[in-house]
Amino acid sequence: MAFKVTVNSAWRATRTLWLLMLVSLSVCICVCRAASPQEEDSAMENIVTEKKAEESHRQDSADLLIFITLLTLTILTIWSFKHRRFRFLHETGLAMIYGLLVGVVLRYGIHVPRDISNVTLSCHVNASPATLLVNVSGKFYEYTLKGEISANEVNDVQDNEMLRKVTFDPEVFFNILLPPIIFHAGYSLKRRHFFRNMGSILAYAFLGTVISCFVIGLLMYGCVMLMKQVKQLDGDFFFTDCLFFGAIVSATDPVTVLAIFNELQVDVDLYALLFGESVLNDAVAVVLSSSIVAYQPEGDNSHTFEVMAMLKSFGIFLGVFSGSFALGVATGVVTALVTKFTKLRDFQLLETALFFLMSWSTFLLAEACGFTGVVAVLFCGITQAHYTFNNLSPESQDRTKQLFELLNFLAENFIFSYMGLTLFTFQNHVFNPMFIVGAFLAVFLGRAANIYPLSFLLNLGRRNKIRSNFQHMMMFAGLRGAMTFALSIRDTATYARQMMFSTTLLVVFFTVWICGGGTTQMLSCQRIRVGVDSDQDNSISISDGSERRSTKQESAWLFRIWYNFDHNYLKPILTHSGPPLTATLPPCCGPLARFLTSPQAYENECQLNDDDSELILTDGDINLTYGDITVSTDATGAHTSGSSAFAGATSSDDLDRELAYGDHELVMRGTRLVLPMDDSEPPFTDPHQRFRM
């Protein structure tokens, strides 16, 4: 009986325990069900967000792979063309063709299924905000404006997103792709031929670009007025817009022509005129376009003509250009001083890295200060080539040349590939036949108004005339390229800017394919000499006094003044080259001269700096003259100096050597004499002087 009671008690206890467990489990389930919806939704949302982020990453990688593939195909095709000496199509034209093909495939060959289930088709606001905060069930979500799409494209949301993925932010072009292109133009500038034609180049670049801008602007304004009369204009288009269009299409980029010129060895003066103009007029066009945008008359109508507003814009042009110029030169000078007075050359990798970062930061610093980075980085490149390059170690000289040459090649071909792609992927194109025809006529008339009248005026004062066939070639070679595209794509918010961008693309395509491709035929038609040996055509014997006088007459007087000052003072201060400051400064400045003159200026060696080649003197004494000061060296390397009176100017013979021998520097025992030389020119033609390389 006692055992039965014990079993019943145990059974009751077990049943009670099970009941308690079931009740507890039910309560837990109820509590979890009551608290979990938000957590479950949040967890699911996190999973969806992670999947979308992963898909976006894959899409971005695929888009970048498309451009890498385009560049790879372009390089392989370039090799094939060069191997077969096919010059009708340049690599930039090839890059544009490949971009066009990929753009067609992306636009019409690939279709993503439509998904507009979660798209709100109506939201009444007064203006389109750049950032939108949406409150959904107590959670705030941020949405960024990506641009307007047409009503008939609402159902193709996914297709629009795919095309938008391959559309780069315009700032990428200005801050990433343009700096190496512009810097390389200044860094690779051949100073000898540039300075021989400096006056003509400045006239074409400054005055010619302004003439071209206003001629194109006026013609396009007449075209716009005609379009309004025949009701072919669907939006606002003001005179300032026409001037802006004239400024951006006045930036020439004859990369195709210059590449063919270099390969065929066309006349060096023609090459210098085209290259110098294209280098400088890019900078002028950028500042000119920003000045036109800054034109703001007082009153309600901001598009009326007002003298004060025009003068203010002109002042902005001068201020921005001069400020950018000063900033670029200052950065180059700072880099030269750092590389001269430090031992960075002992660590070549650090030296190259500092040079690269200082050069690139010039562009960003100018943009951050409200100046124009294109002008700043251009003159920074010229300054770096003239001063800093002399302070670099031979390894860094090689690296910087090759690095910026490579970056220039990749950036330029990337931009041209993107141009072809953009023709089909850009979603706000406005193609107006009347505007396009008017733009082509205006562009060629503006180029003609630039070249022919200025050439006539320049020939009045030039000893070496710009022949008519040279003028026709310069007219034909006025291609539009990377700078024009970058300026037009930077702002496509309004109807007028969208029409200008679409038309600019067609102008670039036509000039690169037709004008660039017809360069060889044009050279033959104009009977311009090719295969010209620049050494034989332009080299001047030092021993021939009559040819020295010819060189002096051909050189610009402004350059001669600048050369004297630069050779005697700036180069010795900023570099290891030039005469020692102890020989050019007055005796009272002796301590300062000794402090600023680097030990390398007194090294007993003979080397040639430019193409990283060296000329070692084997025997003989050398006498060098700086003004009235003679510095002599004997076989032991000892040097002495003397002067009858201090003279702050260099002799005419030094200038003749500067012009005769290009961009090299000859270092002779005890001092260094600047003797610029072209890449392939021998330093001396005297057989009695023996040099070992």
Secondary structure as UniProt FT lines:
FT   HELIX           2..83
FT   TURN            84..85
FT   HELIX           91..104
FT   HELIX           105..109
FT   TURN            117..118
FT   STRAND          131..136
FT   TURN            137..138
FT   STRAND          139..144
FT   HELIX           151..156
FT   HELIX           157..165
FT   HELIX           170..172
FT   HELIX           173..177
FT   HELIX           178..187
FT   HELIX           191..196
FT   HELIX           198..202
FT   HELIX           203..208
FT   HELIX           209..229
FT   TURN            230..231
FT   HELIX           239..248
FT   TURN            249..250
FT   HELIX           255..264
FT   HELIX           268..293
FT   TURN            302..303
FT   HELIX           307..341
FT   HELIX           344..346
FT   HELIX           348..368
FT   TURN            369..370
FT   HELIX           373..383
FT   HELIX           384..388
FT   HELIX           389..391
FT   HELIX           394..425
FT   HELIX           433..459
FT   TURN            460..461
FT   HELIX           468..476
FT   HELIX           482..489
FT   HELIX           495..510
FT   HELIX           511..515
FT   HELIX           516..517
FT   HELIX           519..525
FT   TURN            526..527
FT   HELIX           534..538
FT   TURN            542..543
FT   HELIX           545..554
FT   HELIX           557..565
FT   HELIX           566..570
FT   HELIX           571..574
FT   HELIX           581..584
FT   HELIX           587..589
FT   HELIX           590..596
FT   HELIX           599..602
FT   STRAND          608..609
FT   STRAND          616..617
FT   STRAND          622..626
FT   TURN            627..628
FT   STRAND          629..633
FT   TURN            635..636
FT   STRAND          639..643
FT   HELIX           652..660
FT   TURN            662..663
FT   STRAND          665..668
FT   TURN            669..670
FT   STRAND          671..673
FT   TURN            679..680
FT   TURN            687..688
FT   STRAND          691..692
//
